Amino acid sequence: MSSLRHSPFVSPRARVFLPVLALVLGLALWGPVAPVAQADPADHLVLAEFLVKTRAPLSSFGSPFIEVMNPTAGDVDMSHVYLTDATYSTSSVYYNITLGDVEAGNPGGGNGGDFHARFPDGFVLPAGASVVISLNGSAEYFEAYGVQPDFELYEDAAAPDAIPELVEAFPGSIGAGPLGGSNVPALSDVAESLVLYTWDGSSDDVQDLDYVTWGSNTAVRVDKTGVTIGTHTYLDDTAVAGQDPVAAAGPTFMHAFQRVSSDEGSETLSGGNGVGGHDETSENLSVTWADVTPSDPTQSSGVTLPAAAPIVTALAKGTAVEGAAIGLSASVVSPGSVTGMDFYFSIAGGDFSSVAGASDDGATWTASLPAQNQGTEVAVYCVATNDGGASTVYPSGAPVFPGLEFTVQSPNAGAQKLLITEVCVGPNIYPFTSMAQIAPEFVEIHNPNDFEMDLTYYHLTDAIRYEQENYWLIADGLLTQGDIGGGHYNDFVARFPAGYILPAHGTITISVAGSSWFEQAYGRLPDLELYEDDAEADDVPDMEPVFQNPSGDLPGDSIYTADRPTTSSDNLPKGIPELEEHYGEPLVLYYYKPGDDLVVDVDMFIWGTDKDSSYGYGFQKGPAANNGSGDYANDTALSAQDWHTALDESGTVSFTRVDAEEGTQATTGGNGVGGRDETSENMSVTFEILDPTPGVFLAGGGDPSARATLTVPARTFNPNMGESFPIQMIAPDDSEVRLRVFDREGRLVKTLWDSRFQGSVSSIIEFPSEVNWNGRDDTYEYVPAGLYILHLSVVDRTSGEEETQTAPVVVATRLSN
């Protein structure tokens, strides 16, 4: 790329650095930006230009990119150079990456449009050269400019292409693309900062290379003054209030911010936290940067780009129990053939050793680790190599951030605590007309432990009939529908698949009606389904029955008996699982390993009021338990049990756990894990009726560090064709939120959301609030075709501070013949 843009600084796509004299002499020829004084060029890498978030049509708006330039006289190894836009006050700060603990330090990136990345190992940026990184993938970039970027932030294609990607700074720190997550990286057109820095991967400090910030919101600015991490204390940065942003807001619409001075203006050159002692936060950015019209980039020259690396999509292990080898597996895709996979493992915190993987198809690689003693801590990561000579360490940041960390268990480790965290019972289905009525039903389970759990011997049931069908009789070997229930009256008794692993702090959903119906209701697949609902088996694991119906009965099992006819006027087949929304029922999660004398209660949730009628679902184990051995402790007296008696038959809400500590539940003297009495929980308090959030653990509340986030799809829409435009948003708890549509002249067109009337907005990154615009204005008339601006305003009710996000929306017109 040898063409120059309209700028008195080196073109963002110029690949050969011109001497400063040439820059000065050429100012009058190169563009409309007012010249600035030139001193010696920067002695380190700099940010040269960036285009903020844009949306379709690409021919009008371009594609977001960031350019990084080497204005020095020497080549620079980029292996330890990082780039991030994820700074927000003290809640996400890039320099906490040195802590090696993402959850505690939150270095930022991977959600809310933010990213945290580094350049691939071995990449060298020549003296005077620059590279451009596409934020939204190579396909969009090529469509906008007709050339490929040097790097893409993430792989945007289902099958990897030849464009190299940046590397996640730590697992999930980009979190974008079909192979890596649902985050949509975007630079804010309101307020943001970009930080280019270097870190050796092991020390306690990072060194700033360049820093640029824009907008009036000081929460996005950097100040490390006096921060101590390990043995390093940072020197003074410029106070955020004293920093000079490029502009008080984002760039002019369809413009870019471009560096016009390679000497960094009046930046302080000593006593700072940057390379060579620079204080990168002191640069007078409003002078050294300008708001410009970007020119189309051209093909690069003079830069040798690395080969595109393999992409590892999964790393997993089998059961890790004492005395048995531990199986490892990894899945990988690549723009070329994968030629090798090495698994690296550390035992009890020691040095990492490697074992070579084997593969039949190049897509899945396996290996085994030697058997270990109970209690041994093991960490694992892997390295994949392709025929282009490129390698990928998975997860990125390993071994600081290993892909697997687990403790070898005893084969007889016994029950561990799990939580039932959400139960959606669906709508009132009487009379029953279609399986679509059951589609929303699911059970959510959370692992609150710091270790993963093998669920082989865990069971789930809703089959209780007062003093007749009792789940604990499974330990007496009474495996029939008449003893433990299931397979009839829409009840089920199910066991988790052998070897199914629930990660530490993981949350899973189990669809009651099957994966296809669940996907129809929620737009994604569940983790498990009670039974296979498709004609051919899919990739969603099925729960397993604990018995088959005896001979002479209809063919079926403890979960599903397809041909059981209706027995009343409700038209509901009695052999299919269905959670009872009208009368209520229990849901019990318990542990039982064949040969055990007793079952162990793990968690339960009971809704309704029918405790002891002939069709009731109350129970209390103990010496008087039906057919019991007398070894059970006393449960809470049935009359004293506190169930969730408020019911909802709409099908649009769930019973959701809001107290992970289980309220006033007794922790000793019961039949649960560690002696808990699961029947003593005050469920009327620990559960509330809320909107469904399958797979999202809400008992801890929303994300306190959530930022205002506005996400829209990259497409136009035509309201006159019945199309609508989906908009997702996130806002911190206790904030007032308004989402409005304006035309290009700034006139209000439509208010889509006002929290004063429509309630709060989600603060859960994984489960944003969504609103659809039908293309009508406040008078209910269709708006003319053209460009409109979405404006999200979020005001903190305590401090009064406002945060805003904007995004363009293009209303298309019907094409004429």
N, C-alpha and C positions, 0 to 999 in steps of 0.2 A: 504494500500500500504506500504509494508515494505521493498521492494527491494531498492537497492542503485544504482545510476548511477555512471559512471566513473568520479568522482569529489571529491576533498578533502573537499568539503562542503557537508552539508546534501543533500541527494537526493531530487530532486524536487518532487518526489512522496512518499518520506518517511514520514510517518504520526506520528512518535514518535521522538521527538527531542533528539539527542544523546548529552551527555555532551561534552564540548569542548575538554576535555582530550582524549576522544575516537576519536574525529576528528583528533587530532594531531597524535595519535598513528597509526591511520589507513591510513595516507596519502600514504604510500608506496604501500598499497594494493589496493587503490581505483582508481588509474588512472594515466594518463600521464601528468596531469597538474602540473606545478611546484608548490610546497607548498608555502604558504604565512604565515607570522607571525600571530598568533592568540592571541587576547586579549579577554576581556569580550565580550560575544555576544551582539548584538544590543538590546536596551531596548524597542524596538517597532517593528511593522510589517516591513518586508522587501520584496522586489522583489527578487526572487530566480533564475528564469530562464525564457527565452522566446524564441520562435521560430518565425521568421519573416515570411512574406507572402510567400506562396508556391502555386503551382498549380499542376494539375493532371499530370501523374498518382500518386495517393496518396501513393501507395506502394513504390514509389521511393522517394517522397519528404516529406511525413508526413503531418501533419495538424497543422496550427499555434496555439500556446497556450501561456498563461502567467501563471506563478506560483507565488503565494503570500504565504509567510510563516510567522508564529508566532514563533520567536526564544526565546521568553521570558518565564518566569516561571509561567505566569498566563494566563487564558483564556481571549480572547478579543472579545467584542461585536462588530460585523462588521457593524451594522446598519448605521453608519455614515462614513463609509470608502469608498472613491471614487478612481477610476482608470481612467486615460485618456492618450491618445497619441496625443492630438489635439493642442499642443502648436506650435505657429508659430509667431515669432517676437512679435509685439504688436497687431497684427490683431486678434489673438485668444489666450486668456490666461485664464487658468482654474480658477484662483482666482477671476475673474469677475463674477463667479457664485453667489457671495454674493450680487450682485447688484439687482438680481431678474428681470433683463430686458435683455432677450437674444439678442434682436436686437441691443440694444445700447452697451451691454458689450461684446457680442460674446465670451462666455466661451469656444467655440470650440466643435466640434463633430457633427456627423450626416451627413457629406458629405466628399467627397474627400478621403474616406477610414478611416477617423478619427472617434473616438468614445469618449464618456464621460459617465461613468457609476458608479453605486455604488452597494454595496452588499444588498441583501434583508433584510428587517427589521427582527430583532430577531435572525439572524444567528450569532453563536458564534464559533470562531476558537480556538480550544484548545491549550494549551501550547505545543510548540514543533511541532505543526502540520502545514500542508500546504494544499492548494487547487489549482487546475488547472482550468483555464477558457479557453474553446475552443473559438477561435475568429470567426470561420466560421460554428458554429452549431455542434450538437452532431452527426449527421449522417456522416459527413465527418471525424470527429474525430474517431468515431468507426470504420469506414472503414480503417483508417490509422493504428490504434493501437489495435483494437480488444477489447477495453474497453470503457466505457462511461466516459466523463469528469465529474468533480464535478459540474461545472457550464458551461452553454453556454452563450455567449455574447448576443445572440438573438435566438428566436425560428426559426429554419430553416425548419420546417415541416408545411405542410398545416393544419394538425391537431396537436395540441400541444402534445408533449410527456412528460415523467415524469422527464426530466432533468430541474432543476430550471434555470431560466435566471437571469442575472444581471438586474438591474433596470436603466432605463434612468435617468441621472442626471437632465435633464429637457426635455420637450417634443421634440422629434426628435433627441436627442443627440447621439443615436445609429443609428436609421433610417435604419434598415436592416431587411431583411426577408420578406416573402410573407404577413405577417400581419403588417409590420411596415415600409416599405419603400424600396428604391432601393440602398441605400448605401452598399458598400462592405467593411467591416472593414479589414484593413491590416496594419501591421507594415512595415515600409519602410526598404528595404535592402540597402539603401544608407545613410540616415540620419534621425533621429527621436529622440524623448524622451518619456519616460514613467514616469508618476507622480502618486504616491500613496499618498493620503492625507486624512485628516479627516476634516469634517465641521459639525457643529451642526444643520445646516439648517436655522439659523436665525441671527447669529452674522455677524459682518463685516469682519471677518478674517478666513482664513483657516490655518491649520497646516500641514506642510509637514511630511510624514512618510518615504518615500523613493523616490529616483530620480535616473534615469539612462538615459544617453544620448549617442548616437554614431553618427559618421560621422563628417565631417569637416564643415558642414553648420551650422553656429552659430545661424541662424534664428529659429532653432527648440529648442534652449536651453532656460532655465528659468532664469529670473533675476527680482525679485520684489523689488529691492532696492528702498526705499523711496516712494513707491506707497502708496497713501492714499485712502482708501475707507471708507466712513462714518467716524466713530470715530477712526478707526485703521490705523496706518502707519506701513508698513512692515519694518523690520530691513534689514541690508545689506545681500544680497546673494553674492556669488562669481560672479564676472564679467564674462560674457559669454566667453570672450577671454581667461580667466584664468581657465576655467573649463577643467577637464581632462576626455575626453570621453573614453568609453570602447575601441574604435578603431577608426581609421580615416575613416572607411567605415563600411558597414554592415558586418555581420558574413560571414565566408567562405560558399560557396554554400553548402546547405544541413546541415549546422551546426547551433547550437544555441548559444546564449550568456547565460552564467551561472555564478551565484555568487559563488566565491570560498573562500570568507571571510565573516563571520557573524559579524565581529566587525567594518565593514565599513572603514577599513584602517586608513588613517590619517585625516578622516573627523573632522572638527571643531565641538566641542561638546557644545559650548555655544555661545550666542549672535546671533543665527540664527533664522530662521522662522519655524523650525521643532519642533516636539514634544520633550520636554525637553531642548529646546534651540539649538538643532543641526542645523548646516547649511548643509542641504542635498545636496546642489549644490557644496560643497567643497570636496566630496569624491574623492579619487584617483582611479577612476573607471577602469583605464587600469591595475591596480594591483589587485583590488578586484573582477574583473570579468574576464572571459576567454571565448575564442572561442572554443566550444567543439562539439563532435559528440553526439547528444542526443540519449539516449536509450529509448526503448518503455516503456511508463508508465504502471503500474499495478493497479489493483483495490485498492481503498482506504479502510482504516480501521481507526477507532478511531475518525472519524469526522461525526457528525450527520448533514446531509444536510437538508435544508428546503424542504417542499413539493413544487412542481411546482405550480405556482400561475396562476389564470385566466389571460387571455389576453383580455383587452378591445380594440376593434377595431374601435369604433366610439362613440362619444358623441354629441348629437344634440338637438336642441330645435325647437319648433314651432314658430309661429308668436308671437312677444312680443309687444302687444299694450295695452294702458291704458284700464282698466276696464275688462280685460279678463284674465283667468288663463293661465299660460305659460306651455305648454307641454314639457316634457323632455324625451329623449330616449337614451339608450345605447345598443350597440351590444357587445357580449362577447363570447369567446370560452375558453375552459378549458380542461386539461387532465382528470378532474373529473367533476362531476355535479356542476353547479353553484347554490349555496344555497341562495344567497342574493345579493342585489344591493342597496346601500344607496347613494342618491344624496345629496350633501352638497351645500348649497347656502348662499351667503352673499348679504345683501341688503344695498346699499349706503355705502359700505366700512365697515360695521359692522361685528360682529362675525359670523362665519359660523354655520348654523343650518342644520339639516338633515331631509330628508323625505324618507321613505322606498319605493323602487320600487316594481312593480308587473310584473310577467311574466307568459305567458302561456306555453312557450317552453324552458325556461332557456337560450335562446340565445338572446332574445331582452327584455329589461326591460324598463318600462315606469313609469313616475310619473308626478305630476302637482305641480307647484308653485302657490301660491295665487296671485291674480291680484295686480298690482302695478301702481302707478301714473306715468304719462308721465315724462320722464327725469330721472327716477330712474335707477341707475347703479346696475347691477346684475352680480355676478360671480358664477360659478358653477364648481364643480368637482364631481367625483363619486368613490366609493369603492366597488369592487366586491369580494365575498368570495366563495370558493368552498368547497366540502365535505372533502378535505384533510386538511382543516383548514387554507389554505393559502389565503391571501388577496392581492389585487392589488389596488393601488391608481392610478386613471387615471385623468389627465395625471400625469406622474411621476413629482415629484417636487411640486405638489399641497400641500397646498393652495398657496405657493409662485407663482407657475405657474398654474393658474386655466385653466380648459379646455374650458370654455365659459366665455366671458365677453361681455356684451351687455347693451344697454340703451333702456328702454321701450319707445316706440314711441307713438305719437298720432295716433288714427285711421285715422286721416285726415292730416297726416304729409306732404303730397304732394311730389313733385318731388325733388330728390337729384341728384347730379352730378355723371355721369358715363362717361367712355371713351371707344370709339371704338379704339382698339389698334392694330388690325391686320385684314386684309382681304385678303384671298387667293381666287382668282377668277378662278383658274384652267387653263388648257390648252385650246387652240383653238379647239372647238369641232365640227367645221363645215367641213365635214358632221358628224353628230352624229351617232355613231355606238354602244356605250355601256355606261352604267352608270359608268363604271370604269373611263371614262373621267372626270366625275364630282366629283369623289371620293375625290380629294384633297381640294375641296372648303370648307371654313369655315370662320366664323366671331368670332373674339376674343373681349371680353369686360372685362374691369378692373374697380374695385371699388377703387377709390383713397382716400376714406374716412376712418376715424378712427373708424367707426361703420359699422356693417353689414347692409344690405339693403334687405327688402322684395320686390321682383320684380313683385308682383302680377299685378300691373297696368302699367308695362312698355311694350312697343311694339317695334317691329323691322320690317322694311319694305324696299323693293327696288322698290316699285311700284309707280313711278312718270311718268306721261305723261303730257307734257306741257299743262297747262290750261285745262286739262280734268280729269285725275285721280290724286287726291291730298290727301295725308294722313290725313291732318287736318280736312277733311270733316267728319271724324268719330265722331267729336264732334257735328255735325249737324244731327247725326242719319242716315246718308246716307251710309248704310252698304251693298253696292253691289260692284261687280267687276268694273262696269262702273264708280263708284264714287271714291272709294279709291283704286281700283286695287286689285291684288292678285288672285291666282288660274287660271291665264291665262297668255299667253305671257311670261311664265317662271318667273313671278313675285310672290311675296308672301307678305302677311300682317300677322304677327304673334304676339301673346301675350305670355309672360312668364307664366309658370304654376302657379296656385294660391298657394301662400305660399312659392314659391321658394326663398331661402335665398342665397345671395351673401356675403360671409364674408368680413370683413374689409380688405382692400388691397388685396382682392382675385381676381383671373383672371380665366375666364371660356371660353370655346370654344363651338360654336354651329355649328354642322355639317350640311351642306346644303343638302347632298345626303343621310344622314342617318348614323347611328352608325357603321354598318357593313362595309360600304364603307370607312368611315373615318379610321376605324381600319386597313383596308387593306392598306391604304395610309401611315399611321403614326405609326402603331404598337401598338396603344393604343386606348381606347374609348374616345369619346368627353364627355363633361359635359352635353350637351343637343343635341338633333337632331331636325331639323325642322319638321319631321314627321317620323312615324314608317316605316322603310324600310324592316323589317323582317316579315315573315308570322305570327309569334307569337311575342307578345310584349316582349321586353327585359327590362333590368334594367335602361336603359338610358332614362331620362325624355324627353317627346316630348313637343315642343312648341304648343300652342293652337291657333286655327283659331279664327277670330273675326266674321265670318259669314259663313253660309252654302249656297251653291248655290241655288237659288230659284227653285221652281217647274218648270218643263219644260226644265231646263238646265241639263247638265250632272251632275251626283252625284259627289259632291266634296265640297271644301270649299276654304277659302281665302289663303290656303297654297298649297293644292295639289288636282288636279283633274286628276285622273289617265288616263282617257280615251279621253282626248282632243287630236285630231289627229294633225299631222303636217300640217302646212298651206303653206309650201314652200319646196324647194328642199333640205333644210338642214337636214331633217329627224329627227329633234328634237321635241319630243312631247311637246305641248305648255302648258300642265298642270302641269309639274314638275318644282320645283324651280331650278334656275341655275343663277349664277352671270355672268354678261355679260363682257367677257374679251376682246372683239374686239372693240365694240363701246363705252363701258363704261356705267355707270349708278350711281344713288345715293344709299346710304345706310343710313337710318335715324333711330335713336333710340329716342323714344319719350315717354312721360308719359301722360296717359289719364285714368281717372277714370269715369265710367258711371255717368252721371249727371253733369260733369264739362262742362263749357261753351267753354273752349279752350283746345287745347293740349299744352304741354310744351316741347319744344325741349330739349333733353338731350345731344345728340352728333350726328354728321353726318360726313360722308366721301363721297366725290363725285369724280369719276375719269372719264376722257374723255373730250370731247369738245362740245357735242351737247346741247347747252343751250336752243334754242328756235325754233327748227323746229317743224313740226307737230308731229313728233315722239320723240322730244327732252325730256329731263328730268330736265330742269331747272325750278326753281320756286322762287317766292318771295312773302311772305305773307305781309299783311298790309291792309289798308282800301279798296284797289282795288282787294284783293284776291277773286278768284272765289267762289261765294256763302258764302263768309266769312261774319261775323257779323260786321266787321269794328273795332273789339276790339283788333286785333293783332297790334303790333308795326311794323314798317317798317323793313323788312329784308334788308340786303345789296343789292343794285341794282344788277340785274342779270349780267349785263355787267361787273361789278366790282368784282364779286365773283372769287376767286382764287382756281380752282380745280386742282387735280393732273392729268396733261395731258399726262405724260409719261406712256405708257402701256407696258405690257409684256404678251405674250400669250403662254409662254412655260409651264406654270403650275408648275414650279419648284421654284417659288418665291412668295412673298406676298407683299402687300402694308403694311408697318409696321410703326406704330407711333414711332417717335424718339424724340418728344417734348411733354411731359406730360402737359406743361403749355399752349398748343394750340396757340403758336406763337403770332401773333398780333391780335388775336381775341378780339373784343370789349366786355367788361364785363358789360356794362350797356346799357339800351335802346333797348334791343332785346327781343326775344320771348323764350329765353332759361331759364334754372335754374338760379334764382337770377338776371335775366335781361340780361344774356349773349346773344350775337348775334352769334349763331352757324354758320350762313352763312358767317360770316366775317373772318373765320379762313383762313390763308394762307396755304392751304393743300399741295401745291406744295413743301413747305419747311418742314412742320411738319410730313410728311410721306415720307419714302424712300422705294425703292424696294430692299428687302433683302430675305435671305433664310427663309423658313417657320419655325416658332418656336411656334407651337400651345400651348397655356397655359402658356407661359413664357412672362412676361411683360418686354419689352426691352427699353422702353422710358427712363429709368434711366441709360442705358448703362450696361456693364458687371459688374461682381462682382469684385471690386477693391482688395479684399483680396484673390482672387482665387489663389490656389497653383497649381503647376504642378502635374497633376494626370494622371496616366496610369491605365486603367482597362481592364482586359481580362477575358474571361470566363474560368471556371475550367474544361476544356476538351481538348482532343487531336483533331487533324483534319488530314484528308488524302487528300492532293491536287490531287492525282491521281484518286480519286473518284469524282472529281469536287467540293470538299468542300473548303470553304474559312474560314479564321479566323478573326472575328470582333474585332477591337481594338478601345476603346474609350479614349479620352484624353482631358484635360483641361489645359489651360495655361493663365497666367495673360495677361491683355491687354498690348500692346506695347512691345512684346517680340518676339525674334526670336526662331523658333521651328524647331527641326529636330527629326524625328522618324526613327530609323534604326534597322536592324536585323543583329545580329552577330552570328557566330557559337561558339562552346565551346572553340575554340582556339583563339577567339577574332578577327577573320577575318570578315570584312564587307561582308555581303551577299546581302543586299537590303536596299535602302533608300526608305521608304514608304511615308515620308512627309518632305518637306522642305519649310518653310513659305516664303522664298525668291521667290519661283516660284509658290507655291500653295495657298498662302494667309494665313491670320491669323487663329489661332485656337480659338475655343469658350472659353470664360471665364465664361460662364453661367453653374453653377453646374448642374442645372436641364436639360441642353440640350448640352451635350458634343459633340465635333466633333468625327466623326467615320471614320475609314479607314479599309478596308479589305485586308488581305494578302492572295494571291492565292497560296502561297508556291513556287513561282518562284524567282530566284535570278536576279541580274542586267543584266544577259545575257539572261533572259527569259527562263532559264532551271529550271525544277523542282529540288528542293533541296533534298538530301538524307534524309531518316527518321532519327530522332534523336532529340536532345535538341538544341534549339536556344534561344537567349536572345534578347528581345526587349529593346532598349535603347532610352529613351526620354530625349532630351536635350533642356532646356528652358533658354535662355539668356536674361536678362533685357537689353533693348536697351539703357537705360539711365545710369545705374550703371555698366553694364558689368558683373554683378553677374550671375553665372550659377546654375541652379537647375536641378538635374537629377532624373529620375525614371527608374527602370528596372523591367522586368517581364519575366519569362520563357515561351516558347512556345514549345510544343512537336508535331513534325510531325510524324504521325503514318505511318505504312506500311500496305499494303494489306496482310491479313492473308492467309497463304497457307493451302491447304487441307491436 
